[in-house]
């Protein structure tokens, strides 16, 4: 896991606070095995937002690594 952005450097910060509440928001990235809708499993770089007390939200696949 790696932190990409914190606080005001997150473009979607107002939307995150409005929908999920205040907190120390961070944009994170990491590598995971993901199961696609057709059932295949691929290694991918994933990005998400997280805050203490809220957890991980808006997880998305950025690119496939295999």
Secondary structure by P-SEA (a helix, b strand, c coil): cccccccccccaaaaaaacccccbbbbbbbbbbcccccbbbbbbbbbbcccccccccccccccccc
